[in-house]
Amino acid sequence: MSDLILLTHAPNRALAQPLIDFLDYHDIEAIVQSDDCGGVDPALNFINGTRILVWKVDYERAQTFLEDFYKQSENLIDAED
């Protein structure tokens, strides 16, 4: 049984990376899981997307930071309008 659990999905690796970096900044290890042949065939992401996994012990903290990440992203978009 794995100690990794799904935190969220992203459409592709490029859109997952800012969240991964944000979690890493807060000392939460996140793992990207994608069915794109290791980046060789990115079109495969359209089928299953990219999964962002975290360790069970970090899940609750990661959820909190995920909410903060989306709020900050929304604020940036609103500021541009």
GIPEWO-V683762 format. One record per residue. N is the residue number from 0. RES is the residue in one small letter. D_CENTER is the distance of its C-alpha to the mean C-alpha in whole Angstrom. Layout:
n	res	d_center
N	RES	D_CENTER
N	RES	D_CENTER
This chain:
n	res	d_center
0	m	22
1	s	18
2	d	17
3	l	13
4	i	12
5	l	9
6	l	7
7	t	6
8	h	6
9	a	6
10	p	10
11	n	9
12	r	9
13	a	10
14	l	8
15	a	4
16	q	7
17	p	8
18	l	5
19	i	5
20	d	9
21	f	9
22	l	8
23	d	11
24	y	13
25	h	14
26	d	14
27	i	11
28	e	11
29	a	7
30	i	8
31	v	7
32	q	10
33	s	11
34	d	15
35	d	16
36	c	18
37	g	17
38	g	16
39	v	20
40	d	19
41	p	16
42	a	18
43	l	17
44	n	14
45	f	16
46	i	17
47	n	14
48	g	11
49	t	8
50	r	7
51	i	4
52	l	7
53	v	9
54	w	13
55	k	15
56	v	17
57	d	14
58	y	12
59	e	14
60	r	14
61	a	10
62	q	11
63	t	13
64	f	11
65	l	8
66	e	12
67	d	13
68	f	10
69	y	11
70	k	15
71	q	15
72	s	13
73	e	16
74	n	19
75	l	18
76	i	19
77	d	22
78	a	23
79	e	23
80	d	25
